[in-house]
Amino acid sequence: MGLPLLLKNLSPKKRFNASIGLAGVLGAVDLNTIRDKVYEHLESAPVTLGLAPDGSYVETVEVGDIDERIGLLKQIIRESIADPAIKKRAATLVRGTDEKEIQAVFSFIKNNVKFREEDGEIFQDSAATLARKYGDCDDMVTLAASLFHWLGFPLKIRVVGTTGDMDFSHVYLKVGLPKRRPAKWISFDPSVDRPLGWDIESEKKVTMQKEYQI
């Protein structure tokens, strides 16, 4: 059994084949509330295809353990990187030094995307996040990762759970500095009202964590 995850703004030709179960979600949501809302759905077919009311493509799939969830997130990042508009946007963030470019991406996302929790879990590509001007932590990871790709930064996806969480509850990036042979990794989390470099473990006890190369 698992919770549904919606993939927005994807072409019908880019359908994901997934039939896996879920223990939790990436966004900061109330699992009990979500389970109550989707219990009936989970007894039905695991995959639902169709168009959202706004005309964008929506696919509902069930996702499994954290490795499978991040694998799906990385696939959406790759599709976002392939979007010419994202490459063009990244070019406007070139600043001459690595530190200034990381700050430019951080400021761009903070100024253009509002954090919004979701009823369930919705993964959207970078173009959708910029068009809607909102997203949660995984959407900001997708947007930032696609921009950093074109700026040449090495990246890691970090997922954590903190005290009281039943599963991984938050995701953000670690950005390598300098670009070539990074000597340190900067926490990059524009989903919270904190400055660049802030890490959740400075305020909460992290009880589980994993990192993934992009």
C-alpha positions as CSV (number, residue, x, y, z in Angstrom):
1,M,0.0,0.0,0.0
2,G,1.2,3.5,-0.7
3,L,0.3,7.2,-1.0
4,P,-0.3,8.6,-4.5
5,L,2.2,11.0,-6.0
6,L,1.2,13.3,-8.8
7,L,3.5,14.3,-11.6
8,K,2.4,17.6,-13.1
9,N,3.2,19.2,-16.4
10,L,4.7,16.1,-18.1
11,S,4.0,15.1,-21.7
12,P,1.9,12.0,-22.1
13,K,4.9,10.5,-23.9
14,K,6.9,10.7,-20.7
15,R,4.9,8.3,-18.6
16,F,6.6,6.7,-15.7
17,N,6.1,3.0,-15.2
18,A,5.8,2.6,-11.4
19,S,4.1,0.0,-9.3
20,I,5.8,0.4,-5.9
21,G,4.5,1.0,-2.3
22,L,5.3,4.0,0.0
23,A,6.0,4.4,3.7
24,G,6.0,8.2,3.7
25,V,6.3,11.3,1.6
26,L,9.0,13.9,0.8
27,G,7.0,17.0,1.6
28,A,6.3,18.2,5.2
29,V,2.8,17.0,5.5
30,D,0.6,15.3,8.1
31,L,0.8,11.6,7.2
32,N,-2.3,10.6,9.2
33,T,-4.4,13.3,7.5
34,I,-3.2,12.2,4.1
35,R,-3.8,8.5,4.8
36,D,-7.4,9.3,5.7
37,K,-7.9,11.3,2.5
38,V,-6.4,8.7,0.1
39,Y,-7.3,5.4,1.8
40,E,-10.1,4.7,-0.7
41,H,-7.9,5.5,-3.6
42,L,-5.3,3.1,-2.5
43,E,-7.7,0.2,-2.8
44,S,-8.2,1.1,-6.5
45,A,-5.8,0.9,-9.5
46,P,-2.3,2.1,-8.7
47,V,-1.9,4.3,-11.8
48,T,-4.3,7.0,-13.0
49,L,-3.7,9.0,-16.2
50,G,-5.4,12.2,-17.3
51,L,-5.4,15.9,-17.7
52,A,-5.6,18.4,-14.8
53,P,-8.3,21.0,-14.9
54,D,-5.7,23.6,-16.0
55,G,-4.9,21.4,-19.0
56,S,-1.5,20.2,-17.7
57,Y,-0.7,16.5,-17.8
58,V,-1.1,14.6,-14.6
59,E,0.0,11.1,-13.8
60,T,-0.7,9.4,-10.5
61,V,1.6,6.6,-9.4
62,E,2.5,4.8,-6.2
63,V,6.1,5.2,-5.1
64,G,8.1,3.0,-2.8
65,D,11.2,3.4,-0.6
66,I,13.3,6.5,-0.5
67,D,15.7,5.2,-3.2
68,E,12.8,4.8,-5.6
69,R,11.3,8.2,-4.7
70,I,14.6,10.0,-5.3
71,G,15.1,8.0,-8.5
72,L,11.8,9.5,-9.7
73,L,12.8,13.0,-8.6
74,K,16.1,12.6,-10.5
75,Q,14.2,11.7,-13.6
76,I,12.2,14.8,-13.4
77,I,15.4,16.8,-12.9
78,R,16.8,15.4,-16.1
79,E,13.7,16.4,-18.0
80,S,13.9,19.9,-16.5
81,I,17.5,20.2,-17.6
82,A,16.5,19.4,-21.1
83,D,14.1,22.4,-21.2
84,P,15.7,25.2,-23.3
85,A,14.0,27.8,-21.1
86,I,15.8,26.5,-18.0
87,K,19.2,26.7,-19.8
88,K,18.4,30.2,-20.8
89,R,17.4,31.2,-17.3
90,A,20.6,29.7,-15.9
91,A,22.6,31.9,-18.2
92,T,21.2,35.0,-16.5
93,L,22.6,33.8,-13.2
94,V,26.2,33.6,-14.2
95,R,28.1,35.9,-11.7
96,G,31.8,35.3,-12.2
97,T,32.6,33.5,-8.9
98,D,31.2,30.2,-7.6
99,E,30.0,31.8,-4.4
100,K,28.1,34.6,-6.2
101,E,26.4,32.1,-8.5
102,I,25.2,29.9,-5.7
103,Q,23.8,33.0,-4.0
104,A,22.2,34.1,-7.3
105,V,20.4,30.8,-7.7
106,F,19.3,31.0,-4.1
107,S,18.0,34.5,-4.4
108,F,16.2,33.8,-7.7
109,I,14.3,30.9,-6.2
110,K,13.5,32.8,-3.0
111,N,12.2,35.7,-5.0
112,N,10.2,33.8,-7.5
113,V,8.8,30.6,-5.8
114,K,6.7,30.6,-2.7
115,F,6.8,27.5,-0.5
116,R,3.5,25.8,-0.3
117,E,2.7,22.5,1.4
118,E,0.7,19.9,-0.6
119,D,-2.3,17.8,0.1
120,G,-0.5,14.6,-0.8
121,E,2.8,14.6,-2.7
122,I,3.1,16.4,-6.1
123,F,6.3,16.4,-8.1
124,Q,6.4,19.1,-10.8
125,D,9.1,20.0,-13.2
126,S,11.0,23.3,-13.2
127,A,8.9,25.0,-15.8
128,A,5.7,24.2,-13.9
129,T,7.2,25.5,-10.6
130,L,8.2,28.8,-12.3
131,A,4.9,29.2,-14.0
132,R,2.9,28.5,-10.8
133,K,5.3,30.5,-8.6
134,Y,4.9,27.9,-5.8
135,G,6.2,24.5,-4.8
136,D,7.4,22.5,-1.8
137,C,10.9,21.3,-0.9
138,D,11.2,18.7,-3.7
139,D,10.0,21.1,-6.4
140,M,12.6,23.6,-5.3
141,V,15.3,20.8,-5.4
142,T,14.2,20.1,-9.0
143,L,14.4,23.8,-10.0
144,A,17.7,24.5,-8.3
145,A,19.3,21.3,-9.6
146,S,18.3,22.0,-13.1
147,L,19.8,25.5,-12.9
148,F,23.0,24.4,-11.2
149,H,23.5,21.8,-13.9
150,W,24.0,24.5,-16.5
151,L,26.3,26.5,-14.1
152,G,28.5,23.4,-13.7
153,F,28.1,22.7,-10.0
154,P,28.4,19.2,-8.5
155,L,25.3,18.3,-6.4
156,K,23.9,15.9,-3.9
157,I,20.3,15.4,-2.9
158,R,20.0,15.1,0.9
159,V,16.9,13.6,2.5
160,V,16.3,13.6,6.2
161,G,13.8,12.7,8.9
162,T,13.8,14.4,12.3
163,T,12.5,13.5,15.8
164,G,8.9,12.3,15.5
165,D,9.0,11.6,11.8
166,M,8.0,8.1,10.7
167,D,9.9,8.4,7.5
168,F,12.1,10.9,5.5
169,S,10.2,14.2,5.7
170,H,12.5,16.8,4.0
171,V,14.7,17.1,1.0
172,Y,17.3,19.7,0.0
173,L,20.5,20.1,-2.0
174,K,24.2,20.1,-1.1
175,V,26.2,22.2,-3.6
176,G,29.9,21.5,-4.1
177,L,32.3,24.4,-3.7
178,P,34.4,25.1,-5.7
179,K,32.9,23.6,-8.9
180,R,36.0,21.6,-9.6
181,R,37.2,19.3,-6.9
182,P,34.8,20.6,-4.2
183,A,36.4,21.0,-0.8
184,K,33.1,21.6,1.0
185,W,29.4,21.2,0.4
186,I,27.0,24.1,1.0
187,S,23.5,23.4,2.3
188,F,21.0,24.8,-0.2
189,D,17.4,25.0,1.1
190,P,15.3,27.9,-0.2
191,S,12.1,26.2,1.1
192,V,12.6,27.7,4.6
193,D,12.9,31.2,5.9
194,R,16.6,30.9,6.5
195,P,19.8,32.1,4.7
196,L,21.9,30.2,2.3
197,G,24.0,27.6,4.1
198,W,21.4,26.9,6.8
199,D,20.9,23.2,7.5
200,I,17.9,21.7,9.3
201,E,20.2,19.7,11.6
202,S,21.2,23.1,13.2
203,E,17.7,23.4,14.7
204,K,16.3,19.8,14.8
205,K,17.7,16.4,15.7
206,V,18.1,14.5,12.5
207,T,17.3,10.8,13.1
208,M,17.7,9.5,9.5
209,Q,19.5,10.8,6.5
210,K,20.7,9.7,3.0
211,E,22.5,11.5,0.2
212,Y,22.4,10.9,-3.5
213,Q,24.7,12.1,-6.3
214,I,23.0,13.8,-9.2
